[in-house]
Amino acid sequence: MSDRNSDGLGDLVLWRSFLAVHRSGSVSAAARTLGVAQSTVTAHLQALERTAGGALFTRTARGMLPTARADQLAARLSDPFDRLADALGGAGHGAVVHSIRIGAAAEFTASIMMPALAAAVASGLQVHVTTGLADDLLDAARAGRLDLVVSSVRPRGRALAAAGLVDEEFVLVASPHLQIDPADVAEQGPVALSRSPLLAYAQDVPILRRYWRHVFGVRLEREPSLVVPDLRALAAAASAGAGITVLPTYLIRSELADGRLRMLVETDDPPINTLFLVRRPGAPAEASRIVEDALRRAVAGL
């Protein structure tokens, strides 16, 4: 920076391009967000890298991966830039557009996240959602491709900040048409379920195995009759009378309420699974706050 720009304010437009690339993961997406040519964003990054004395991004076929230094800079700059954007937006420069990239399980996205964020999206928040398994989504956050992740796994290390969001409660359910008497299950344990087909999320039945161990105190040795990696599909199959399964209560509130599914075991100590809200360094501060507030309101009654 020159003496005439000793306070750095003359580089604000460059840092704005930097943040857009860091948040979007690509020069082309950043250019669309900013309404400028890709060559302009590229020139801004080159100017900053000359000033910084090294690369800020690694250019790959999958996009622009931030360096550790870029993550540190983004973490320092995001909140001040978001606050400046809010101030300018309130000063008559038009509506402030906040954008954020979120990762979560498909079931949580459809049942909780989309209703929770509807009002914010209608008010102008731009949300890009990626669904998948927790480990894959956390890797994407570490690589700078996601800003927030709702994860069933607490991330290791200090690269990502995690806070508990909600505890999922799991219950054993079946359609009333199967005529499984909860009283028999209470008296006989899993023996009363031995002829009922198992509906599982994966071939190694991790959710069912955990339930059997936690509630019945025994190891589940049976093979599933149906395997489908979508809890909503398992709920639909169970409601139709295909067999028994274990599901989080938030996902089947309406089925339990209208009698399509019934709980087979009443327990004061059901298995739980903590969901974490994970944020990467440099995630857009105001958009993150909007999403976190909305999600915490949504899960408060679960």
ZIJO-V618037 format. One record per residue. RES is the residue in three letters. SS is DSSP state (H for helix, E for strand, L for the rest). Layout:
res=RES ss=SS
res=RES ss=SS
This chain:
res=MET ss=L
res=SER ss=L
res=ASP ss=H
res=ARG ss=H
res=ASN ss=H
res=SER ss=L
res=ASP ss=L
res=GLY ss=L
res=LEU ss=H
res=GLY ss=H
res=ASP ss=H
res=LEU ss=H
res=VAL ss=H
res=LEU ss=H
res=TRP ss=H
res=ARG ss=H
res=SER ss=H
res=PHE ss=H
res=LEU ss=H
res=ALA ss=H
res=VAL ss=H
res=HIS ss=H
res=ARG ss=H
res=SER ss=H
res=GLY ss=L
res=SER ss=L
res=VAL ss=H
res=SER ss=H
res=ALA ss=H
res=ALA ss=H
res=ALA ss=H
res=ARG ss=H
res=THR ss=H
res=LEU ss=H
res=GLY ss=L
res=VAL ss=L
res=ALA ss=L
res=GLN ss=H
res=SER ss=H
res=THR ss=H
res=VAL ss=H
res=THR ss=H
res=ALA ss=H
res=HIS ss=H
res=LEU ss=H
res=GLN ss=H
res=ALA ss=H
res=LEU ss=H
res=GLU ss=H
res=ARG ss=H
res=THR ss=H
res=ALA ss=H
res=GLY ss=L
res=GLY ss=L
res=ALA ss=L
res=LEU ss=L
res=PHE ss=E
res=THR ss=E
res=ARG ss=E
res=THR ss=E
res=ALA ss=L
res=ARG ss=L
res=GLY ss=E
res=MET ss=E
res=LEU ss=E
res=PRO ss=E
res=THR ss=L
res=ALA ss=H
res=ARG ss=H
res=ALA ss=H
res=ASP ss=H
res=GLN ss=H
res=LEU ss=H
res=ALA ss=H
res=ALA ss=H
res=ARG ss=H
res=LEU ss=H
res=SER ss=H
res=ASP ss=H
res=PRO ss=H
res=PHE ss=H
res=ASP ss=H
res=ARG ss=H
res=LEU ss=H
res=ALA ss=H
res=ASP ss=H
res=ALA ss=H
res=LEU ss=H
res=GLY ss=H
res=GLY ss=H
res=ALA ss=L
res=GLY ss=L
res=HIS ss=L
res=GLY ss=L
res=ALA ss=L
res=VAL ss=L
res=VAL ss=L
res=HIS ss=L
res=SER ss=E
res=ILE ss=E
res=ARG ss=E
res=ILE ss=E
res=GLY ss=E
res=ALA ss=E
res=ALA ss=L
res=ALA ss=H
res=GLU ss=H
res=PHE ss=H
res=THR ss=H
res=ALA ss=H
res=SER ss=H
res=ILE ss=H
res=MET ss=H
res=MET ss=H
res=PRO ss=H
res=ALA ss=H
res=LEU ss=H
res=ALA ss=H
res=ALA ss=H
res=ALA ss=H
res=VAL ss=H
res=ALA ss=H
res=SER ss=L
res=GLY ss=L
res=LEU ss=L
res=GLN ss=E
res=VAL ss=E
res=HIS ss=E
res=VAL ss=E
res=THR ss=E
res=THR ss=E
res=GLY ss=L
res=LEU ss=L
res=ALA ss=H
res=ASP ss=H
res=ASP ss=H
res=LEU ss=H
res=LEU ss=H
res=ASP ss=H
res=ALA ss=H
res=ALA ss=H
res=ARG ss=H
res=ALA ss=L
res=GLY ss=L
res=ARG ss=L
res=LEU ss=L
res=ASP ss=L
res=LEU ss=E
res=VAL ss=E
res=VAL ss=E
res=SER ss=E
res=SER ss=L
res=VAL ss=L
res=ARG ss=L
res=PRO ss=L
res=ARG ss=L
res=GLY ss=L
res=ARG ss=L
res=ALA ss=L
res=LEU ss=E
res=ALA ss=E
res=ALA ss=E
res=ALA ss=E
res=GLY ss=E
res=LEU ss=E
res=VAL ss=E
res=ASP ss=E
res=GLU ss=E
res=GLU ss=E
res=PHE ss=E
res=VAL ss=E
res=LEU ss=E
res=VAL ss=E
res=ALA ss=E
res=SER ss=L
res=PRO ss=H
res=HIS ss=H
res=LEU ss=H
res=GLN ss=L
res=ILE ss=L
res=ASP ss=L
res=PRO ss=H
res=ALA ss=H
res=ASP ss=H
res=VAL ss=H
res=ALA ss=H
res=GLU ss=H
res=GLN ss=H
res=GLY ss=H
res=PRO ss=H
res=VAL ss=H
res=ALA ss=H
res=LEU ss=H
res=SER ss=L
res=ARG ss=L
res=SER ss=L
res=PRO ss=L
res=LEU ss=E
res=LEU ss=E
res=ALA ss=E
res=TYR ss=L
res=ALA ss=L
res=GLN ss=L
res=ASP ss=L
res=VAL ss=L
res=PRO ss=H
res=ILE ss=H
res=LEU ss=H
res=ARG ss=H
res=ARG ss=H
res=TYR ss=H
res=TRP ss=H
res=ARG ss=H
res=HIS ss=H
res=VAL ss=H
res=PHE ss=H
res=GLY ss=L
res=VAL ss=L
res=ARG ss=L
res=LEU ss=L
res=GLU ss=L
res=ARG ss=L
res=GLU ss=L
res=PRO ss=L
res=SER ss=L
res=LEU ss=E
res=VAL ss=E
res=VAL ss=L
res=PRO ss=L
res=ASP ss=L
res=LEU ss=H
res=ARG ss=H
res=ALA ss=H
res=LEU ss=H
res=ALA ss=H
res=ALA ss=H
res=ALA ss=H
res=ALA ss=H
res=SER ss=H
res=ALA ss=L
res=GLY ss=L
res=ALA ss=L
res=GLY ss=L
res=ILE ss=E
res=THR ss=E
res=VAL ss=E
res=LEU ss=E
res=PRO ss=E
res=THR ss=H
res=TYR ss=H
res=LEU ss=H
res=ILE ss=H
res=ARG ss=H
res=SER ss=H
res=GLU ss=H
res=LEU ss=H
res=ALA ss=H
res=ASP ss=H
res=GLY ss=L
res=ARG ss=L
res=LEU ss=L
res=ARG ss=E
res=MET ss=E
res=LEU ss=L
res=VAL ss=L
res=GLU ss=L
res=THR ss=L
res=ASP ss=L
res=ASP ss=L
res=PRO ss=L
res=PRO ss=L
res=ILE ss=E
res=ASN ss=E
res=THR ss=E
res=LEU ss=E
res=PHE ss=E
res=LEU ss=E
res=VAL ss=E
res=ARG ss=E
res=ARG ss=E
res=PRO ss=L
res=GLY ss=L
res=ALA ss=L
res=PRO ss=L
res=ALA ss=H
res=GLU ss=H
res=ALA ss=H
res=SER ss=H
res=ARG ss=H
res=ILE ss=H
res=VAL ss=H
res=GLU ss=H
res=ASP ss=H
res=ALA ss=H
res=LEU ss=H
res=ARG ss=H
res=ARG ss=H
res=ALA ss=H
res=VAL ss=H
res=ALA ss=L
res=GLY ss=L
res=LEU ss=L
